Amino acid sequence: MKIWVDADACPVSIKEILFRAAERKKIALILVANQSLPTPPSSFITSLQVHSGFDKADDEIVERMSAGDLVITADIPLAAEILGQDGFALSPRGEMFNKGSIGARLNMRDFLDTMRSSGENTGGPPPLNQNDRKKFADQLDRFLQLNK
């Protein structure tokens, strides 16, 4: 199993949790982004820079991941693709996406996108807080205990 990170928008505090987990559990962690990312010196942690462009990092993750891999992303369409390939998807806020609810999440995302396109201000997610970081760390630990 590997952990893939949709790293362009992944908060630094979440990356730090992932760095510690990769070292502790000796699991490959790959950060995928369209820019160069600093990573701590580790034989378990790497970064992969892709060309700039819409969904290039997402496409690279989908192409390289295997069934059973974990992908860290807030991108609902990417999470749906990962689940469709028998992978696991976890948001930086600690939400484990699943096949039973991803369709509803895609529908809500599309609805909000339509609202924004019509000029409606739907706001965005609140800033990541300590509870979100704890929920992420707990969910990650639970997943690693069950899937290592």
N, C-alpha and C positions, 0 to 999 in steps of 0.2 A: 504494500500500500504506500501511496505517496500523497502528500498534501500539496495542492496547487492553490496559488493565491492570485486572484484578479487584483493585482497590486496597485494599479494606477490610482484608485480611489480608496484603498484600504488604509484606515487610520494607523498612524505610527504606533499607538499604544496596542493595537491588535497585532501588528507585526511583531512587536516585542514579546507578547504572550506566545506567539507562534514560534519565535526563535528559541525561547526557553523550552517549549514543549518538544521541538525537533531534537534538541540536544539531549534532553532528559529521556526521551523515548527512542532516540536513535532512528528517527524516521526522516526520509527525504522530504525536504520542503523546497518548493520551487516557486519563486515570485515571478510573475509574468507581467510585463509593463511595456509601454512604448517609450520609456526613458530608462536611463541607467539608474539602478537603485543600489544604495549601499547595503551590504549585508555583513554580519559579523563573520570572522574567520571560522569556518566550520566545514567539515567534510559532509555534513548533512544539509547545508543550506546553500542554495544557488539562486541566481536570478537570470532571467531570460528576457532579453530586450527584443521586441518585435518592431516592425515598421509602424510609423504613425498611420492612423486611419481608424475609421469607425469600426469597432468590434474586432480589431486585429488581435488583441490579447485574448479575447473570448474565443475566437476561432482557433488560436494556437492551443489553448487549454483543451478545447473539445477534441482537437485532432490528436493530442498527445496523451490525454488521460486514459486510464483503463478502468474497467468495472471494479468497483470497490474503493477507488480513490476518493479522497475528500477534496472538495473545492470550496474555498472561502470566497464568497461573493455577495454583494448586495443586489446584483443584477438578476431580476426575476426571469427574463428569457434565458439567460445563461444557466441559471439554476434548473430550469425546465429541461434544457438540453442535457445537462449532466445527469439528471434523474432518468431521462430517457435512455441513457447509456449505462444504466445500473451503477452510477456513481452516487456520491452523497454530496449535498450542498448545505453549507452553514453560512448564515449571514454574520457580518461583524457585530451585530447586536445580539447574537446568540440564538437566532431562530434557525432550527433545523428544518429545512424544506423537505416536504414529502410528496409522493405521487398523489396522495388523496386530496391535498389542498392546493397544489401548484396551479391547477386550472383556474380556480377562483382568484388566486393572486395575480395571474396573468390578465384575467378579465378586469380586475380592479385597476391594475396598472394601465391597461389600455383605456379604460374609462377616464381616469385622471389625465392621461395624455390628451385625450379628446377635449376634455374641459380646458386644459391649458392652451391648446391650439385655438380654442374659441375665445381666448382672452381672459378666462377665469383664473384668478389667483388661488391656486390650491395649496400654496405653501410647500414647504419641504419637510423632511424629517428633522426632528430636534437634534441639537448637537449630541454626540456620543457622551454619555456620562459614566460615572463609576459603576452604577448598577448594570449598565449595558456591558461594560468590560467584564464585570464579575459573571454575568450570565453567559457571556461568550466563553470565558475561561472554564466555567463549570461544564458547559455543554461540550466543549472540546475535550476536556478530561474524561467525561462520560463516554464520548465516542471512542477515544483512544483506548480506554479500558475494555470496551466491548469488541473492538475491531483490530487490535494489534496482532 
